[in-house]
């Protein structure tokens, strides 16, 4: 697998904290929305990795192996881009590890992170288990404007100990979202009006990994 080429995408999303009693907003009210479908149910289980001295976190990278859902596999998430998104590289899952043993990095993934980690061992950092409901908001041509998800998350700090549970909403721009920055911002602004009215608020943590580790703010 050393010469396997990853799938590469740009992820532009917003996250919102939400209480258990909140009801998902009326997504059909978004500008440009002609239809929406869902919820599709997914069970996701991810393990995040880093070196003992957090070399990936210092480089603003995140490395995970996630099972479940259409994008199951090994993922590397890069630093924030100028437009607010993050580049993501994805490889297939590869072979499963024996019970109780951390899966080994595929050679292609190990080679991809070598410039940052210099070959330092990647050790389990956190586990994020997620019961997810997914809606796709589509335009008149059937293209996805936004993927909206309702997540019930359990995060386990595998080094420091501790288990945290929370609910969050996440909205990621789809292929049919506006291509220009002002159009994307207008779509997110309209969404946030609906989210706030439904009881949501901008997330205190920028990532599920940060939340699992008890970190607020711009964690990776």
C-alpha positions as CSV (number, residue, x, y, z in Angstrom):
1,X,0.0,0.0,0.0
2,X,3.1,2.3,0.0
3,X,2.1,3.9,-3.4
4,X,-1.6,4.2,-2.7
5,X,-2.9,7.7,-3.6
6,X,-5.3,9.3,-1.1
7,X,-8.6,11.0,-1.9
8,X,-8.2,14.7,-1.2
9,X,-11.0,17.1,-0.3
10,X,-11.5,20.6,1.2
11,X,-13.8,20.5,4.2
12,X,-15.6,23.8,5.1
13,X,-17.9,23.4,8.1
14,X,-19.4,24.9,11.2
15,X,-20.1,23.3,14.6
16,X,-22.7,24.1,17.2
17,X,-23.2,23.0,20.7
18,X,-26.8,21.9,21.5
19,X,-28.8,20.5,24.4
20,X,-30.4,17.1,24.4
21,X,-33.9,18.6,24.1
22,X,-33.3,20.7,21.0
23,X,-35.1,19.8,17.7
24,X,-33.2,19.9,14.4
25,X,-34.1,23.2,12.6
26,X,-36.3,23.5,9.5
27,X,-33.5,23.1,6.9
28,X,-35.9,23.6,4.0
29,X,-36.0,27.3,4.9
30,X,-32.4,27.8,3.8
31,X,-31.9,30.0,0.7
32,X,-31.6,28.0,-2.4
33,X,-33.0,24.8,-0.8
34,X,-35.5,22.9,-3.0
35,X,-35.5,19.7,-0.9
36,X,-33.9,17.9,1.9
37,X,-33.6,14.2,2.8
38,X,-32.9,12.4,6.0
39,X,-32.2,11.4,8.5
40,X,-29.7,8.7,7.6
41,X,-28.4,6.9,10.6
42,X,-24.6,6.2,11.0
43,X,-22.5,4.7,13.8
44,X,-19.0,6.1,13.7
45,X,-16.0,4.9,15.8
46,X,-12.7,6.8,15.4
47,X,-9.3,6.5,17.1
48,X,-7.0,9.5,16.9
49,X,-3.2,9.2,16.9
50,X,-0.2,11.4,17.7
51,X,3.4,11.0,18.9
52,X,4.2,11.0,22.7
53,X,5.2,14.6,22.4
54,X,2.2,15.7,20.3
55,X,4.2,16.5,17.1
56,X,1.1,16.4,14.9
57,X,-0.9,18.8,17.2
58,X,2.0,21.3,17.1
59,X,1.8,21.1,13.3
60,X,-2.0,21.7,13.4
61,X,-2.6,18.2,12.0
62,X,-5.0,15.5,13.1
63,X,-4.6,11.8,12.2
64,X,-7.5,9.3,12.8
65,X,-8.7,5.9,11.7
66,X,-12.5,5.9,11.5
67,X,-14.9,2.9,11.0
68,X,-18.5,3.4,9.9
69,X,-20.1,5.7,7.4
70,X,-19.3,6.3,3.7
71,X,-15.9,7.8,4.4
72,X,-14.5,5.1,6.7
73,X,-10.7,5.0,6.5
74,X,-7.5,6.7,7.6
75,X,-7.7,10.5,7.5
76,X,-5.2,13.3,7.9
77,X,-6.7,16.8,8.5
78,X,-4.5,19.7,7.7
79,X,-4.2,23.2,9.2
80,X,-6.9,25.8,8.6
81,X,-6.7,27.3,5.1
82,X,-7.1,31.0,4.3
83,X,-10.8,30.5,3.3
84,X,-11.6,28.8,6.6
85,X,-11.7,25.2,5.4
86,X,-9.2,22.3,6.0
87,X,-7.7,20.0,3.5
88,X,-8.3,16.3,4.2
89,X,-6.5,13.2,2.9
90,X,-8.2,9.8,3.0
91,X,-6.9,6.3,2.6
92,X,-8.7,2.9,2.9
93,X,-9.0,1.3,6.4
94,X,-6.6,-1.5,5.6
95,X,-6.5,-4.6,7.8
96,X,-8.2,-4.7,11.2
97,X,-6.0,-5.1,14.3
98,X,-6.3,-7.8,16.8
99,X,-8.6,-7.1,19.8
100,X,-6.9,-4.8,22.3
101,X,-4.1,-3.9,19.9
102,X,-3.8,-0.5,18.2
103,X,-3.9,-0.8,14.4
104,X,-0.7,-0.2,12.5
105,X,-0.5,2.8,10.2
106,X,-0.6,1.8,6.5
107,X,2.7,2.5,4.9
108,X,1.1,5.3,2.7
109,X,-0.2,7.1,5.7
110,X,3.1,6.8,7.6
111,X,4.9,8.2,4.6
112,X,2.5,11.1,4.3
113,X,3.1,12.3,7.9
114,X,6.8,11.6,8.0
115,X,7.8,15.2,7.0
116,X,6.1,16.3,10.3
117,X,6.9,13.4,12.6
118,X,10.2,12.1,11.3
119,X,9.1,8.6,11.8
120,X,8.1,8.9,15.5
121,X,5.7,6.2,16.6
122,X,2.0,7.2,16.3
123,X,0.2,6.2,19.5
124,X,-3.5,6.2,20.3
125,X,-4.6,9.5,21.7
126,X,-8.4,9.6,21.9
127,X,-11.4,7.6,20.8
128,X,-14.5,9.3,19.5
129,X,-17.7,7.2,19.1
130,X,-20.6,8.9,17.5
131,X,-24.3,8.1,16.8
132,X,-25.0,10.4,13.8
133,X,-28.1,11.5,12.0
134,X,-27.5,13.0,8.6
135,X,-29.7,15.4,6.4
136,X,-28.7,16.5,2.9
137,X,-30.1,19.9,1.8
138,X,-30.4,20.0,-2.0
139,X,-30.8,22.8,-4.6
140,X,-33.3,22.7,-7.5
141,X,-30.8,20.6,-9.6
142,X,-30.4,18.0,-6.9
143,X,-27.0,19.1,-5.8
144,X,-26.1,19.1,-2.1
145,X,-25.9,22.6,-0.6
146,X,-25.2,21.5,3.0
147,X,-24.8,18.2,4.8
148,X,-26.3,18.8,8.3
149,X,-25.6,16.2,11.0
150,X,-26.9,15.7,14.6
151,X,-24.2,14.0,16.6
152,X,-24.4,12.3,20.0
153,X,-20.8,11.8,20.9
154,X,-18.7,9.9,23.5
155,X,-15.1,11.0,23.6
156,X,-12.5,9.1,25.6
157,X,-9.1,10.5,26.4
158,X,-6.9,7.4,26.0
159,X,-3.8,8.9,27.7
160,X,-5.1,11.2,30.4
161,X,-8.2,9.2,31.2
162,X,-11.7,10.6,31.3
163,X,-14.9,10.2,29.3
164,X,-16.9,13.1,28.0
165,X,-20.4,13.0,26.3
166,X,-22.0,15.8,24.4
167,X,-24.4,16.6,21.5
168,X,-23.5,18.8,18.6
169,X,-24.8,19.9,15.2
170,X,-22.4,20.1,12.3
171,X,-22.9,21.7,8.9
172,X,-20.6,21.1,6.0
173,X,-20.8,22.8,2.6
174,X,-21.6,20.4,-0.3
175,X,-20.6,20.5,-3.9
176,X,-23.6,22.8,-4.8
177,X,-22.8,25.4,-2.2
178,X,-21.8,28.9,-3.5
179,X,-18.3,29.0,-4.9
180,X,-17.5,32.5,-3.7
181,X,-16.7,33.4,-0.1
182,X,-19.5,35.9,0.3
183,X,-22.1,33.4,-0.9
184,X,-20.8,30.7,1.4
185,X,-20.9,33.1,4.3
186,X,-24.4,34.2,3.5
187,X,-25.5,30.5,3.5
188,X,-23.9,29.9,6.9
189,X,-25.4,33.1,8.3
190,X,-28.9,32.0,7.2
191,X,-28.2,28.5,8.7
192,X,-27.1,30.0,12.0
193,X,-30.3,32.1,12.3
194,X,-32.2,28.8,12.2
195,X,-29.7,27.0,14.5
196,X,-29.9,29.7,17.2
197,X,-33.7,29.8,17.0
198,X,-33.6,26.0,17.6
199,X,-31.4,26.4,20.7
200,X,-27.9,25.9,19.2
201,X,-24.9,28.0,19.8
202,X,-21.4,28.2,18.2
203,X,-19.3,25.4,19.5
204,X,-16.8,26.1,22.3
205,X,-14.4,23.6,20.7
206,X,-13.4,23.5,17.0
207,X,-13.0,19.7,16.9
208,X,-14.3,16.5,18.4
209,X,-10.7,15.5,19.2
210,X,-10.3,18.7,21.2
211,X,-13.5,18.1,23.0
212,X,-12.5,14.5,23.9
213,X,-9.3,15.8,25.4
214,X,-11.0,18.6,27.3
215,X,-9.6,21.4,25.1
216,X,-11.7,24.4,24.1
217,X,-11.0,26.9,21.3
218,X,-9.1,26.1,18.1
219,X,-8.0,22.6,18.8
220,X,-7.1,20.1,16.1
